[in-house]
Amino acid sequence: MRKELRAYQARFRIPMVVITHDPDDVAELAEEIVVLRGGQVSRVIGEDLLDKLQREPARAANGQLRSLLAEATS
């Protein structure tokens, strides 16, 4: 599914909103994360942090991303 979403993103060059609970999807697709709690924005995680995580080896980045999401949603 990630491959198809990337293809649509490249083809149409439009912003996309993807709703997921899967940290692997987030690591692969996100440029920004908006965490919602009770219908309200509780945290915005910007492109700079995601770029840093995506440049790191996959295992470390995925672990850090999972920790970040757990912290943001707890």
N, CA, C and O of each residue as an XYZ file, in Angstrom:
296
protein
N       0.820     -1.189      0.000
C       0.000      0.000      0.000
C       0.867      1.256      0.000
O       0.533      2.244     -0.655
N       1.981      1.219      0.735
C       2.867      2.390      0.784
C       3.390      2.748     -0.597
O       3.486      3.920     -0.961
N       3.726      1.709     -1.363
C       4.251      1.929     -2.710
C       3.213      2.652     -3.584
O       3.557      3.570     -4.329
N       1.961      2.239     -3.487
C       0.895      2.860     -4.270
C       0.665      4.303     -3.843
O       0.470      5.180     -4.685
N       0.686      4.551     -2.537
C       0.505      5.916     -2.055
C       1.632      6.823     -2.531
O       1.389      7.960     -2.935
N       2.865      6.322     -2.485
C       4.009      7.099     -2.996
C       3.841      7.387     -4.489
O       4.154      8.485     -4.949
N       3.351      6.408     -5.240
C       3.147      6.603     -6.675
C       2.100      7.683     -6.935
O       2.299      8.538     -7.797
N       0.989      7.654     -6.201
C      -0.040      8.693     -6.348
C       0.518     10.062     -5.968
O       0.266     11.059     -6.645
N       1.265     10.093     -4.892
C       1.848     11.353     -4.431
C       2.765     11.934     -5.509
O       2.700     13.129     -5.795
N       3.604     11.111     -6.098
C       4.522     11.570     -7.143
C       3.771     11.971     -8.413
O       4.108     12.965     -9.058
N       2.758     11.192     -8.760
C       2.029     11.444    -10.004
C       1.204     12.720     -9.957
O       1.239     13.525    -10.888
N       0.457     12.905     -8.865
C      -0.475     14.023     -8.798
C       0.096     15.255     -8.091
O      -0.441     16.355     -8.224
N       1.175     15.070     -7.347
C       1.842     16.184     -6.649
C       0.861     17.023     -5.831
O       0.816     18.249     -5.928
N       0.089     16.316     -5.031
C      -0.883     16.984     -4.170
C      -0.644     16.541     -2.731
O      -0.131     15.447     -2.496
N      -1.009     17.380     -1.769
C      -0.897     16.953     -0.370
C      -1.828     15.771     -0.111
O      -2.906     15.673     -0.697
N      -1.398     14.891      0.763
C      -2.201     13.727      1.115
C      -2.321     13.654      2.627
O      -1.390     14.001      3.355
N      -3.462     13.206      3.082
C      -3.679     12.932      4.493
C      -3.830     11.425      4.620
O      -4.712     10.824      4.007
N      -2.960     10.821      5.421
C      -3.012      9.384      5.656
C      -3.253      9.178      7.138
O      -2.507      9.698      7.968
N      -4.270      8.437      7.473
C      -4.587      8.146      8.871
C      -4.144      6.719      9.144
O      -4.593      5.784      8.481
N      -3.257      6.553     10.125
C      -2.718      5.235     10.430
C      -2.282      5.147     11.878
O      -2.028      6.158     12.534
N      -2.200      3.925     12.361
C      -1.618      3.655     13.671
C      -0.317      2.873     13.517
O       0.295      2.477     14.509
N       0.100      2.655     12.287
C       1.272      1.839     11.991
C       2.524      2.710     11.891
O       2.643      3.506     10.960
N       3.460      2.573     12.836
C       4.690      3.381     12.798
C       5.497      3.174     11.522
O       6.208      4.084     11.096
N       5.404      2.005     10.908
C       6.117      1.778      9.649
C       5.543      2.647      8.535
O       6.293      3.176      7.715
N       4.220      2.798      8.499
C       3.603      3.700      7.524
C       4.064      5.135      7.769
O       4.391      5.865      6.833
N       4.084      5.519      9.034
C       4.504      6.873      9.388
C       5.941      7.108      8.941
O       6.242      8.126      8.318
N       6.826      6.171      9.257
C       8.240      6.319      8.901
C       8.425      6.422      7.397
O       9.291      7.160      6.928
N       7.628      5.697      6.643
C       7.767      5.672      5.189
C       7.130      6.877      4.501
O       7.673      7.382      3.519
N       5.987      7.342      5.002
C       5.183      8.303      4.251
C       5.143      9.720      4.809
O       4.944     10.670      4.051
N       5.325      9.880      6.097
C       5.021     11.169      6.726
C       6.055     12.244      6.465
O       7.260     11.992      6.448
N       5.554     13.438      6.264
C       6.378     14.634      6.273
C       6.081     15.443      7.534
O       6.883     16.268      7.971
N       4.913     15.182      8.100
C       4.501     15.831      9.345
C       3.477     14.914      9.999
O       2.681     14.269      9.317
N       3.505     14.862     11.326
C       2.541     14.050     12.063
C       1.715     14.984     12.936
O       2.253     15.836     13.643
N       0.413     14.813     12.876
C      -0.487     15.542     13.763
C      -1.162     14.488     14.629
O      -1.892     13.633     14.129
N      -0.911     14.556     15.931
C      -1.485     13.594     16.869
C      -2.769     14.195     17.431
O      -2.776     15.312     17.949
N      -3.845     13.438     17.320
C      -5.136     13.892     17.838
C      -5.479     13.127     19.104
O      -5.212     11.931     19.216
N      -6.065     13.823     20.037
C      -6.569     13.196     21.264
C      -7.912     13.844     21.576
O      -8.011     15.060     21.737
N      -8.923     13.020     21.658
C     -10.257     13.537     21.959
C     -10.743     14.553     20.936
O     -11.464     15.491     21.274
N     -10.342     14.361     19.679
C     -10.766     15.269     18.623
C      -9.989     16.573     18.563
O     -10.293     17.438     17.741
N      -8.993     16.723     19.421
C      -8.182     17.943     19.460
C      -6.733     17.616     19.115
O      -6.252     16.522     19.411
N      -6.047     18.555     18.496
C      -4.626     18.368     18.203
C      -3.861     18.401     19.517
O      -3.919     19.386     20.252
N      -3.138     17.311     19.812
C      -2.359     17.272     21.046
C      -0.874     17.485     20.788
O      -0.138     17.889     21.689
N      -0.426     17.214     19.557
C       0.990     17.424     19.243
C       1.184     17.410     17.732
O       0.516     16.674     17.006
N       2.114     18.242     17.281
C       2.516     18.245     15.881
C       4.004     17.921     15.854
O       4.810     18.568     16.523
N       4.347     16.921     15.077
C       5.738     16.496     14.941
C       6.168     16.882     13.534
O       5.623     16.390     12.546
N       7.144     17.760     13.459
C       7.506     18.369     12.192
C       8.453     17.570     11.321
O       8.987     16.532     11.713
N       8.634     18.092     10.136
C       9.430     17.453      9.101
C      10.889     17.281      9.514
O      11.518     16.291      9.141
N      11.433     18.220     10.271
C      12.845     18.125     10.661
C      13.119     16.881     11.499
O      14.113     16.192     11.267
N      12.266     16.587     12.456
C      12.442     15.398     13.286
C      12.220     14.128     12.476
O      12.962     13.159     12.635
N      11.223     14.119     11.620
C      10.967     12.944     10.797
C      12.119     12.688      9.833
O      12.488     11.535      9.608
N      12.691     13.744      9.260
C      13.855     13.571      8.384
C      14.993     12.918      9.137
O      15.657     12.023      8.615
N      15.224     13.363     10.369
C      16.297     12.793     11.189
C      16.044     11.308     11.429
O      16.952     10.489     11.283
N      14.825     10.964     11.794
C      14.496      9.562     12.042
C      14.621      8.719     10.779
O      15.079      7.578     10.841
N      14.220      9.266      9.638
C      14.245      8.506      8.400
C      15.667      8.291      7.888
O      15.904      7.360      7.118
N      16.617      9.132      8.298
C      18.002      8.965      7.863
C      18.733      7.908      8.681
O      19.762      7.394      8.245
N      18.221      7.583      9.847
C      18.871      6.607     10.720
C      18.552      5.190     10.245
O      17.585      4.977      9.514
N      19.372      4.220     10.667
C      19.064      2.827     10.302
C      17.634      2.468     10.711
O      17.136      2.915     11.745
N      17.001      1.670      9.894
C      15.567      1.381     10.051
C      15.196      0.900     11.444
O      14.200      1.361     12.000
N      15.957     -0.002     12.019
C      15.590     -0.547     13.328
C      15.607      0.544     14.398
O      14.675      0.642     15.196
N      16.654      1.359     14.417
C      16.758      2.433     15.412
C      15.680      3.482     15.183
O      15.042      3.943     16.129
N      15.476      3.861     13.918
C      14.480      4.882     13.611
C      13.087      4.404     13.969
O      12.291      5.169     14.514
N      12.777      3.139     13.668
C      11.454      2.603     13.966
C      11.229      2.578     15.471
O      10.145      2.925     15.941
N      12.241      2.171     16.231
C      12.120      2.166     17.687
C      11.918      3.559     18.246
O      11.098      3.762     19.142
N      12.667      4.523     17.718
C      12.518      5.903     18.174
C      11.156      6.457     17.790
O      10.525      7.176     18.565
N      10.712      6.120     16.593
C       9.410      6.592     16.148
C       8.295      5.995     16.997
O       7.357      6.695     17.378
N       8.395      4.702     17.293
C       7.389      4.068     18.164
C       7.363      4.738     19.540
O       6.290      4.974     20.096
N       8.545      5.046     20.091
C       8.628      5.717     21.383
C       8.016      7.108     21.314
O       7.280      7.519     22.212
N       8.323      7.820     20.252
C       7.786      9.163     20.058
C       6.273      9.142     19.956
O       5.592      9.969     20.563
N       5.741      8.189     19.182
C       4.290      8.100     19.047
C       3.632      7.668     20.346
O       2.559      8.161     20.693
N       4.268      6.748     21.070
C       3.717      6.319     22.355
C       3.685      7.499     23.328
O       2.703      7.697     24.044
N       4.751      8.266     23.346
C       4.809      9.441     24.222
C       3.760     10.465     23.839
O       3.112     11.048     24.709
N       3.586     10.692     22.539
C       2.641     11.703     22.058
C       1.202     11.300     22.308
O       0.332     12.161     22.432
N       0.938     10.004     22.385
C      -0.439      9.556     22.526
C      -0.787      9.085     23.944
O      -1.921      8.686     24.209
N       0.186      9.134     24.841
C      -0.114      8.680     26.215
C      -0.591      9.815     27.092
O      -0.884      9.605     28.269
